[in-house]
């Protein structure tokens, strides 16, 4: 990290060699387009190159931080592409207007947002080790074996951290899920 802060492009190449493949794999799963995934990974590494102070070692491992950045940039790219497609969809040939298929109502969106906020808060209350493996598995889409390889932790430890983390989330979110479950029926 210090070498990158000094502008050593060789250090960036070493980081890319180490994290480029998992970053691309994550971006590809989210974007479902090779070119868009490549652009996202390039943006993530470029963002770190331009401002290495964005990474705070006290908050977790670099790999986790980078994959979170790739995840956010991937979602942004998918949203951006979707917005472009919506604006450029041609009118129907029979003269009728195209309309989006019906989806969840505003009330369900609002409840979903509240629950998502509660989940984020609950995740923030977990120990870093549990939060890291859960984020990689559920947000990053990695298998437990891949999480073990990314974090350098034995597979059994990853499994026990996930089990304990999920149990803790269940106890933290039990009242929240029960409160909103009635509103979603």
Long-range contacts (C-beta under 8 A, 24 or more apart in sequence): 1-52, 1-55, 1-57, 1-62, 4-48, 4-49, 4-52, 5-52, 5-53, 12-45, 12-48, 12-49, 15-45, 15-48, 15-62, 16-45, 18-63, 19-62, 19-63, 19-66, 19-67, 20-45, 22-63, 22-67, 22-142, 22-146, 22-150, 23-66, 23-67, 23-70, 26-67, 26-70, 26-71, 26-74, 26-140, 26-141, 26-142, 27-70, 27-73, 27-74, 29-141, 30-71, 30-74, 30-75, 30-78, 31-74, 31-77, 31-78, 33-81, 36-77, 36-78, 36-81, 37-74, 39-77, 40-70, 40-73, 40-74, 40-77, 41-70, 43-73, 44-69, 44-70, 44-73, 47-73, 59-128, 60-128, 60-132, 61-132, 61-151, 63-150, 63-151, 64-132, 64-135, 64-136, 64-150, 64-151, 67-136, 67-140, 67-150, 68-135, 68-139, 71-139, 71-140, 107-183, 108-184, 111-180, 111-183, 111-184, 114-180, 115-176, 115-177, 115-180, 118-173, 118-176, 119-169, 119-173, 122-169, 122-172, 122-173, 123-169, 125-168, 125-172, 126-165, 126-168, 126-169, 129-153, 129-161, 130-161, 130-162, 130-164, 130-165, 130-168, 131-165, 133-158, 133-161, 133-162, 133-165, 134-161, 134-162, 134-165, 134-166, 134-169, 137-162
